C-alpha cells in the first residue's frame, strides 16, 4: 500500500492532485525547470515574431519567411511544455509578469535593427534557451522523468536547427571564402 500513497503526492499546495510515481521533491525541481523553459520559450517566440514583423532590407522575403517558420516552431513547443507541467501536478506560468520573472532572456526594445543585429540577438537567445533546456533535462534525469526529458530532447534538436539556420544566414559571405 506504500506505493499507492506515493502516487497521491502532489507537487505543491493548490496544484493538481495528479498521481505520479516520481519523487515529490524531484518533481518540484522538474516543474520549476520546465516553467523556466516555458518562460524562455514565450519570450523567444515574441522576439522572433517581432523581428519577423520588422525585418527589412535586400533579403526581406527570405528573412521574413525564415523568422515566421522559426516563430511557428517555437510556438508549437509552448502548449506541450505547459501540459507536461500540469501532467506532473504542477502549476504553469500564468501571466506575462511571471514570464518576465522566470525568463533568462532579455526583451528586445530596439527599433530599426539591421537583420544582422536581429540574427545576432536570436543566435544568443537560442543558445540560452538550449542551455535552459539542458539544465531542465538534468532535473528530469535526476527525477527519472523520461517523458519530460524526451520532450526536451526534441526541443533541443529543433533549437539547434534554428541556431544553425540563423548562424548560416548571418554569415558575411563577402569577407569569407566559406
N, C-alpha and C positions, 0 to 999 in steps of 0.2 A: 504493500500500500504506500510505501515511501515514494515510489515513482509517481503515483497519482498526485500526491501533494506537491511534488516539484513541478508538475505540469500546470498547476494552477497559479504559480507565481506570476506577478505582473511586473512590468518594468518600473513604473513609478505610480504614485498616487494619482488617480484620475486617468490613468492610462487604460487601454483596453485590457480586458481580462482574457487575453489571447493565450491559449495553452501553448507551452513550448517545453521541450526537454532540455533547452540550453540553460546554462547557469545565469541566474538573475543578474548578478553583478557584472558579468561579462557582457550580457545583452545590453545593459545600460551604456557600456562603453561603445558597443557597436552602434546603438541608436544615436549617441552623440556624434560619432564619426560620420555616420550616414547623413545626419542633418547638416553637418558642415559641408559635405559633398553636395548636398541638395542646395544649400545656400550659394555655394560657388557656382553651381550649375545655373541657378536663376540669374546671377549677375553676369556670367559669361554669355548666357542667351541674350540678355538685354543689350549687352555691349556689342555683341555680334550683329544683332538686328539694327542697332544704332548705326554701326559702320556700314551695314548693308544699305540703309536709307540715305546715308550721307557721302558715300564714296563717289568720287568723280575722277575725271581725267581720261587719258588716252585709252585705257583698257577698261573703261567703265562697265561695259556689259559683262565681260569675263569676271571682273571683281564682284559686281553686283550679284551675279548668279552663284559664284563661289560662296560668298558670305551668306546668301539665302539658304543654300544647301547645308552649310555648316550650322546655321541657326536652327534649321529643322532637325538636324541630327541631335543637337544639344537639347532642344525642347522635348524630343522623344524620350529622353532619359529622365525627365522630371517626375512624371507620374509613377513609373516603376520604382524609382528610388523612394518616393513618399509612401507608396503602398507597401514596400518592403519594411519600412519603419513601422507601419501600422500592423503588419503581419507579426512583427516581433512584440507587439503590445505597446509600442512607444508612441509618443506624440510627435507629429511632424511640425516643421515650422509653419506658422500661420499668419505671418504679417511681413510686410516689406521691412519694417523696423527690425524684426528678428533676423531676417535675411542679412541685413547690413551689419548686425551684431556678430553673426556667425561666419560670414564670408572671409576668406583670406585674400580676396581680390579688392582692388580699388575701383571705384566708379570712374567713368571717363566723362569729364565735363568739357573736354577740348572741342573747340569749334574749328572748322576748316582744316582738319588734319589731312595730311597727304596720305595716299594709300599706303605708302611705305611705313609711315608712322602708325597707322591703324594696324597693319600687319605685325609690326614690331610689338605693339601692345598686346595683340591677340596671341602672339607666339609666347610671350611671357605669361599670360593668363592661362593658356592651355598647359604650359609646363607646371604652373602652380596647381591647377586642377588635377593633373596627373599625380602630382605629389600628394595631394589631399586624398585621392582615391587609393593610392598605395598605402598611406597611413591607415585609412579605413579598412583596407584589406588585411593589414596586420591585426587590427582589432577583431576582425571576422575570424581570422585563423586562430587567434587566442581563444575565441569563444566556440570554436568548432562550428561556425555558422557558414557552411559550404554554399548555401543558397545566396546569401548576400555577397560572399566572395566571388562566386561565379558571375553574378550580375556586374560587379565592379570590374572583373577581368575583361568582360566585353566592352565596358565603357572606357577602360584604359586603352584598349585597342583602337576604338573609334577616336579617342582624343589624340592618340599618337598619329593617326592618319590625318586628322585636321592639322596638327602641328606640322607634319611633313608637307602638306599642301601649302600652308601659309609660308613656311620656310622657302620652299622652291619658288613660289610665286614672288616672293620678296627679294630674290637674288638680283643683284645688279649685273646683268648679262653683258653690259658694255665694258665693264672693267675686269671681266674674268674670262678665262679660257674655258671654264667648265659650264 
